Amino acid sequence: MWGLVRLLLAWLGGWSCMGRLAAPARAWAGSWGGPGPALLRTRRSWVWNQFFVIEEYAGPEPVLIGKLHSDVDRGEGRTKYLLTGEGAGTVFVIDEATGNIHVTKSLDREEKAQYVLLAQAVDRASNRPLEPPSEFIIKVQDINDNPPIFPLGPYHATVPEMSNVGTSVIQVTAHDADDPSYGNSAKLVYTVLDGLPFFSVDPQTGVVRTAIPNMDRETQEEFLVVIQAKDMGGHMGGLSGSTTVTVTLSDVNDNPPKFPQSLYQFSVMETAGPGTLVGRLRAQDPDLGDNALMAYSILDGEGSEAFSISTDPQGRDGLLTVRKPLDFETRRSYSFRVEATNTLIDPAYLRRGPFKDMASVRVAVQDAPEPPAFTQAAYRLAVPENKSPGTLVGQVSAADLDSRASPIRYSILPHSDPEHCFSIEPEDGTIRTAVSLDREARVWHNLTVLATEVDSSAQASRVQVAVQTLDENDNAPQLAEPYDTFVCESAAPGQLIQVIRALDRDEVGNNSRISLQGPLDPDANFTVRDNRDGSASLLLPSRPAPPRQAPYLVPIELWDWGQPALSSTATVTVSVCRCRPDGSVASCRPEAQLSPAGLSTGALLAIITCVGTLLALVVLFVALRRQKQEALMVLEEEDVRENIITYDDEGGGEEDTEAFDISALQNPDGAAPPAPGQPARRDVLPWARAPRQPRPPGPADVAQLLALRLRGADDDPSVPPYDSVQVYGYEGRGSSCGSLSSLGSGSEIGGAPGPAEPLDDWGPLFRTLAELYGAKEPPAP
């Protein structure tokens, strides 16, 4: 039977370390085995709630926190108490005999708030359980041993400047590791240690707010606020922790721009072109970013005409630039006012305005050496055509603005007048024609005139001069194109044959008004009607034109209405043709087909004759070349020819007669017998020369002289035939005419019988050769 479990409280140092039994087990009163009626009681397990131990308590010996006892234990030493669970044997120990529970070391609630243990009573001898095991909890009772901390600190916050009182800046939060459910160890209160009177903090929530109005960023931009959190509800003895909050005032547009000076002075050269920077102006604005952007403008009309002002890319400076060309001689200074205005204005701060400022500006124009200035930006002159050279065209004028008395020299740039049509007077700029002008060739002449200071050639300026050539009636009208038309044989009287158009190269006006007129003969084959618009209609008269093979040539007279009037005469060719029913041409007269417009029959015949002659010459040339090629061809069965040796050696000129041996070119059959004694060699030049034949006395006979020279050349084997070298195809042995080469020939012309005698029998092809060798021309039949 289970006895009553009792928990004995340990008295250590008074009640400070007393353990508590929330609900000890109770039993019915009575004794086992005593007299009287036996009372039954229900068997109950151990009933435990919680044990408490104060954290951080440390003593010289283990601290008794409680005692386990069972009514089974009768003090005989037979009961053994066991303790198992979290920390059993290390943190908590039990006396097996008495059941006293001790804690062996200091505990920290923040590390572990409670321990779950299991208690059991067993028989010491047999370890048989005397009571069922029962679970109980030992809780570590908290003490205020942890100060508050700010896990997210330090803090940074931003609030607009000029904010109202109470504007929320940031919320800070501190954490206390102590038990919030036990006492005031974790009850925190927030206060401001540093940052007053600018900021305040809510004691309970930690929200930081502005404490004064109109905090100005331009005065102080950043504040360092120290916030403290204290536990124990802020009472004395509580632990505390602190953090810093860096508060930055953000900018608002609460400051208008302000020029640091009331007058700005600049200077600029008069030669500065539009867009040239004159100077910079800056109005000071202590605001930042877009709140400091400004726009500049010129208030006075006097300055806005000559100058302009704009804002630089950063939006802070005003850039004053030249707007139009300046002239020192015309105006030497400008004075005007400039205004700077904020581009972004916050309506909430209009009371601090106006957000603009003004300053005066004076710009002095400085004199600079200037080139001559022409009286006009460009000149346009005119001169009639066909005028003689030297005709006055016009005059250009320029002056030195720095010194009116400085002389100027004028000239025409060559590239603008490549044909040298004009000349200019260097002293006064008078332009005249240098040649006679033709408007039909060129209407406009664009000249570039250069004006240079005589005292300083570097100072020069240019101007464009356009010269127009005026028209005169100097061109007679003419037909727009050559007209070659036709008319059908079956055409009805009055039918329109062709519309004839005329043109006049002169300018539009009376000079270009053209009239046309045809033959005035009433019996004319065709009629011309003036359309009074520069054209005329060619009509078939009431009676048809008589048919004929040759085309009709219709004369047209043209004249203009200029002063003086000019006229010309043209001809229109009309062919009479046979036509198909639809009006298309079937055929015309042969002459009409062979005679193109503008060519007479005689001219056509001359052209045909020339073409035929050229064709005949070409055919003759081709035939001669073919005949020469056939004469040089040799049959394969008679492939015997003279030896042709090619030498690449260059001779020494006319006096070098020993450059090569031409004996190889001689006919071996017709060569002279060698001289007695030394045998002749054909591969070297012979040393002996044949004696030159004396010229016969008496009057010169050309045929005899040629024969004499030929004989001398034939007898001299060392002299090449410089006068003429002919290539003859050697027909081989057995030919009826033998070799035609004169080399090595010993024949005589006009003397003893030679090869010239039988040439008469060779036919007409060798007639010229027979005449050359002295044969008489056969009598005519």
Buried (B, 14 or more C-beta within 10 A) or exposed (E): EBBBBBBBBBEBEEEEBBBEBEEEBEBEEEEEEEEEEEEEEEEEEBBBEEBBBBBEBEEEEBBBBBBBBBBBBEEEEEBBBBBEBBBBEEBBBBBBEEBBBBBBEEBBBEEEBBBEBBBBBBEBEEEEEBBEBBEBBBBBBBBBBBBBBBEEBEBEBEBBBBBEEEBEBBBBBBBBBBBBEBBBBBBBBBBBBBBEEBBBBEBEEBBBBBBEEEBEBEEEBEBEBBBBBBBBEBEEEBBBBBBBBBBBBEBBBBBBBEBEEEEBEBEBEBBBEEEBEBBBBBBBBBBBEEBBBBBBBBEBEBBBEBBBBEBEEEEBBBBBBBBEEBBBEEEEEBBBBBBBBBBEBBEEBEEBBEBBBBBBBBBEBEBEEBBBBBEEEEBEBEBEBBBEEEBEBBBBBBBBBBEEEBEBBBBBEEEBBEEEBBBBEBEEBBBBBBEEBBBEEEBEBEBBBBBBBEEEEEBBBBBBBEBBBBBBBBBBBBBEEEBBBBBBEEBEEEBEBBEBBBBBBBBEEEBBBBBBBBBEEEEBBBBBBBEEEBBBBBBBBEEBBEEEEEBBEBBBBBBBBBEEBBEBEBBBBBBBBEBEEEEEEEEBBEBBEEBEEEEEEEEBEEEEEEEEEEEEEEEEEEEEEEEEEEEEEBEEEEEEEBEEEEEEEEEEEEEEEEBBBBBEBBBEEBBEEEEEEEEEEEEEBBEEEBEEBEEEEEEEEEEBEEBBBBBBBBBBBBBBBEEEEEEBEBBBEEEEEBBBBBBBBEBBBEEEEBBBEBBBEEEEEBBEBBEBBBBEEEEEE
